[in-house]
Amino acid sequence: MTTFVLVSGGYTGGWIWRDVAAGLRAAGAEAHPVTLTGTGERRHLGGPGTDLETHIEDLTQVLDHLDAPDVMLVGYCYGIYPAVGAADRRPDRVARLVYLDSPMPQDGRSMLDQVREQMPEGATRGRVLGLRERAEGGWRVPAPTRQEWQEWGNLAGVGPQALDRIVRLASPQPLGPLDQKLRLTGAAAGLPVTGVFCTEGGSMDIATLEGLVASGLPLVQGLAAPAHAFFEIATGHWPMISTPGELTDVLLRSAEGEGHRLAAPAARV
């Protein structure tokens, strides 16, 4: 039986995975949506000391307490940072890392560092880098308003009722996890990876990634390894809400090692 651990992104919690978790279980898999400390129904447990290590420990404890030794660890958006950190601490517990419409965390950099270094200049970059100024008490960023979700949330495919639920359940986001640098030992570097791109309104798809690999960009060269695979879903940034059936199918296929393989870069003379 395949076991999935599903890690949410900022301002949310395990509730975003309701339909996907149900679909995975109906297919005979185990599904464990995780709410990170200080978010969702665990918002009351957050504080000024809540940081990335807190969230890594949340996931490490989940991995330690599961009977399954080979987990499909799915990190969505910010959630990929603690997912990669937990895989680094427990590589023997993880069968595959799934990057769901997420960045590629790097050792020694925080999420805000990578936004600063890699995101093009513009309103979105400025909004993310302005989180510190909006943090209440210096540590907790208020949840977006309905208007802010509509303006910044890449909600393609999310209907009005689903948006109502997002607005109702969204929680403040601790700033510390976004600002603390990720520290990796390299223990999980050999784990198989699946990348899932949401292509409506996104900046990345398989063709773009293949171009980056072909260009020789060092950060992505390892993604052409045979164990790594990729999928696209034609929706916005909330596939577990906008297209839960398709995302469920993609996750089940990723557990079987399916997906598009990247061509290895041509040798440079």
C-alpha positions as CSV (number, residue, x, y, z in Angstrom):
1,M,0.0,0.0,0.0
2,T,1.4,3.4,-1.0
3,T,1.5,6.1,1.7
4,F,1.3,9.8,0.9
5,V,2.2,12.6,3.3
6,L,0.7,15.8,2.0
7,V,2.3,19.1,3.1
8,S,0.4,22.3,2.6
9,G,1.7,25.8,1.8
10,G,1.4,29.1,3.5
11,Y,-1.7,30.4,5.2
12,T,-3.4,27.0,4.9
13,G,-3.4,23.6,6.6
14,G,-4.2,20.0,6.0
15,W,-7.8,21.0,5.1
16,I,-6.7,21.9,1.5
17,W,-6.1,18.2,0.8
18,R,-9.7,17.0,1.7
19,D,-10.7,15.9,-1.8
20,V,-7.3,14.5,-2.8
21,A,-6.9,12.5,0.4
22,A,-10.3,11.0,-0.2
23,G,-9.4,10.1,-3.7
24,L,-6.1,8.5,-2.7
25,R,-7.8,6.5,0.0
26,A,-10.5,5.3,-2.4
27,A,-7.7,4.1,-4.7
28,G,-6.3,2.0,-1.8
29,A,-3.6,4.3,-0.7
30,E,-2.9,5.9,2.7
31,A,-3.1,9.7,2.9
32,H,-1.9,11.8,5.7
33,P,-2.5,15.6,5.3
34,V,-0.2,17.6,7.6
35,T,-1.0,20.9,9.2
36,L,2.3,22.7,10.2
37,T,2.7,24.4,13.6
38,G,1.1,27.9,13.6
39,T,-1.2,27.3,10.6
40,G,-4.7,25.9,10.0
41,E,-6.2,24.3,13.0
42,R,-2.8,24.5,14.8
43,R,-2.5,28.3,14.4
44,H,-2.9,28.7,18.2
45,L,0.4,26.7,18.7
46,G,2.5,29.2,16.7
47,G,4.7,31.9,18.3
48,P,7.7,34.1,17.7
49,G,9.9,31.0,17.9
50,T,8.1,29.1,15.2
51,D,10.6,28.7,12.4
52,L,11.5,26.3,9.5
53,E,13.1,23.8,12.0
54,T,9.8,23.7,13.8
55,H,8.1,22.6,10.5
56,I,10.8,20.2,9.6
57,E,10.3,18.6,13.0
58,D,6.6,18.4,12.5
59,L,7.2,16.3,9.4
60,T,10.0,14.3,10.9
61,Q,7.7,13.2,13.6
62,V,5.0,12.2,11.1
63,L,7.5,10.1,9.2
64,D,8.8,8.5,12.4
65,H,5.3,7.5,13.6
66,L,4.1,6.0,10.3
67,D,4.4,2.2,9.9
68,A,5.2,2.7,6.2
69,P,8.9,2.8,5.5
70,D,8.5,4.2,1.9
71,V,6.5,7.4,1.9
72,M,5.5,9.6,-1.0
73,L,6.3,13.0,0.5
74,V,4.4,15.8,-1.3
75,G,5.4,19.4,-0.7
76,Y,3.1,22.1,-2.1
77,C,4.4,25.7,-2.5
78,Y,6.2,26.7,0.7
79,G,5.6,23.2,2.0
80,I,8.4,21.9,-0.1
81,Y,10.9,23.5,2.3
82,P,10.1,21.5,5.4
83,A,9.5,18.5,3.1
84,V,13.0,18.6,1.8
85,G,14.3,19.3,5.3
86,A,12.5,16.2,6.7
87,A,13.7,14.0,3.8
88,D,17.2,15.1,4.5
89,R,16.8,13.9,8.1
90,R,14.9,10.7,7.3
91,P,16.0,9.7,3.8
92,D,15.4,6.0,4.6
93,R,11.7,6.8,5.2
94,V,11.0,8.5,1.9
95,A,10.5,6.7,-1.4
96,R,10.0,9.9,-3.5
97,L,9.8,13.6,-3.1
98,V,7.0,15.4,-5.0
99,Y,7.4,19.1,-5.7
100,L,3.9,20.3,-6.3
101,D,4.0,23.8,-8.0
102,S,6.8,24.7,-5.8
103,P,10.3,26.2,-5.8
104,M,13.5,24.1,-5.6
105,P,14.9,24.7,-2.0
106,Q,18.6,25.1,-1.7
107,D,20.9,24.5,1.2
108,G,21.8,27.8,3.0
109,R,18.9,29.8,1.6
110,S,15.5,30.6,3.0
111,M,12.3,30.9,0.9
112,L,12.6,34.7,1.1
113,D,16.3,34.5,0.0
114,Q,15.3,32.6,-3.1
115,V,12.5,35.0,-3.9
116,R,15.0,37.9,-3.6
117,E,17.6,36.1,-5.8
118,Q,15.4,34.3,-8.4
119,M,12.0,36.0,-8.8
120,P,11.9,38.7,-11.5
121,E,11.3,42.3,-10.4
122,G,7.6,43.1,-10.1
123,A,4.6,43.5,-7.9
124,T,4.5,39.8,-6.8
125,R,8.2,39.8,-5.8
126,G,7.7,43.1,-3.9
127,R,4.6,41.7,-2.1
128,V,6.5,38.6,-0.9
129,L,9.5,40.5,0.2
130,G,7.3,42.9,2.1
131,L,6.0,40.2,4.5
132,R,8.3,41.4,7.3
133,E,6.6,44.8,7.3
134,R,3.2,43.3,7.5
135,A,4.0,40.8,10.3
136,E,2.0,41.4,13.5
137,G,4.2,41.5,16.5
138,G,7.2,40.9,14.2
139,W,6.3,37.3,13.6
140,R,2.8,36.6,12.3
141,V,1.6,37.7,8.8
142,P,-2.2,38.1,8.6
143,A,-4.1,35.8,6.2
144,P,-4.9,37.5,2.9
145,T,-8.3,39.1,2.4
146,R,-10.7,37.8,-0.3
147,Q,-9.6,40.6,-2.6
148,E,-5.9,39.8,-2.0
149,W,-6.5,36.1,-2.7
150,Q,-8.2,37.1,-6.0
151,E,-5.4,39.4,-6.9
152,W,-2.4,37.3,-5.9
153,G,-3.6,33.8,-5.4
154,N,-3.5,32.4,-9.0
155,L,-7.0,31.0,-8.5
156,A,-7.6,29.7,-12.1
157,G,-10.2,26.9,-11.8
158,V,-11.2,27.7,-8.2
159,G,-14.9,28.5,-8.1
160,P,-16.7,31.0,-5.8
161,Q,-17.7,28.4,-3.2
162,A,-14.2,27.0,-3.0
163,L,-12.8,30.5,-2.6
164,D,-15.3,31.2,0.2
165,R,-13.8,28.1,2.0
166,I,-10.2,29.3,1.4
167,V,-11.0,32.7,2.9
168,R,-12.9,31.2,5.8
169,L,-10.2,28.7,6.8
170,A,-7.0,30.6,5.9
171,S,-4.8,31.3,8.9
172,P,-2.0,33.7,9.7
173,Q,1.4,32.6,8.5
174,P,4.4,32.6,10.9
175,L,7.2,34.6,9.3
176,G,10.1,32.6,10.8
177,P,9.7,29.5,8.6
178,L,9.9,31.7,5.5
179,D,12.9,33.6,6.7
180,Q,15.1,30.9,8.2
181,K,17.8,29.4,6.0
182,L,17.4,25.7,5.1
183,R,20.3,23.5,6.3
184,L,20.8,20.2,4.4
185,T,23.4,17.5,4.8
186,G,22.9,16.1,1.3
187,A,21.5,12.8,2.7
188,A,18.4,13.0,0.5
189,A,20.2,14.1,-2.7
190,G,19.7,10.7,-4.3
191,L,16.0,10.4,-3.7
192,P,13.8,10.2,-6.8
193,V,11.9,13.3,-7.5
194,T,8.6,14.1,-9.3
195,G,7.8,17.7,-10.3
196,V,4.2,18.8,-11.0
197,F,3.7,22.1,-12.8
198,C,0.4,24.0,-12.7
199,T,0.6,25.8,-16.0
200,E,-2.3,28.3,-15.9
201,G,-0.7,31.6,-14.9
202,G,2.5,29.9,-13.9
203,S,6.0,30.7,-15.1
204,M,7.3,27.1,-15.4
205,D,6.3,24.1,-17.5
206,I,8.2,21.0,-18.8
207,A,9.3,22.7,-22.0
208,T,10.8,25.6,-20.1
209,L,12.5,23.3,-17.7
210,E,14.0,21.3,-20.6
211,G,15.3,24.5,-22.0
212,L,17.0,25.4,-18.7
213,V,18.6,21.9,-18.6
214,A,19.8,22.3,-22.1
215,S,21.3,25.7,-21.4
216,G,23.5,24.2,-18.7
217,L,22.0,26.0,-15.7
218,P,23.7,24.3,-12.8
219,L,20.7,24.3,-10.5
220,V,18.6,22.0,-12.7
221,Q,21.2,19.7,-14.2
222,G,20.4,16.9,-11.8
223,L,16.8,16.9,-12.8
224,A,17.6,15.0,-16.0
225,A,18.4,11.9,-13.9
226,P,16.4,8.8,-15.0
227,A,14.7,8.5,-11.6
228,H,13.1,12.0,-11.9
229,A,9.8,12.6,-13.7
230,F,7.5,15.5,-14.4
231,F,3.8,16.2,-15.0
232,E,1.7,19.2,-16.0
233,I,-1.8,20.1,-14.9
234,A,-3.6,22.9,-16.8
235,T,-4.9,24.8,-13.8
236,G,-3.8,27.5,-11.4
237,H,-1.9,27.3,-8.2
238,W,-4.6,25.3,-6.2
239,P,-4.8,21.9,-8.0
240,M,-6.0,20.1,-4.9
241,I,-9.0,22.3,-5.0
242,S,-9.5,23.1,-8.7
243,T,-8.7,19.7,-10.2
244,P,-8.5,17.2,-7.3
245,G,-9.3,14.2,-9.4
246,E,-6.5,14.9,-11.9
247,L,-4.0,15.7,-9.1
248,T,-5.0,12.4,-7.4
249,D,-4.3,10.5,-10.6
250,V,-0.9,12.3,-11.0
251,L,0.1,11.4,-7.5
252,L,-0.8,7.8,-8.0
253,R,1.1,7.7,-11.3
254,S,4.1,9.3,-9.7
255,A,4.1,6.5,-7.0
256,E,4.5,4.1,-10.0
257,G,7.4,6.0,-11.3
258,E,5.5,7.4,-14.3
259,G,6.0,10.9,-15.8
260,H,7.9,12.7,-18.4
261,R,11.7,12.3,-18.3
262,L,14.0,15.1,-19.3
263,A,16.6,14.6,-21.9
264,A,20.1,14.7,-20.6
265,P,22.0,17.8,-21.7
266,A,24.3,17.4,-24.6
267,A,28.0,17.1,-23.8
268,R,29.8,20.4,-24.2
269,V,32.9,20.4,-26.3
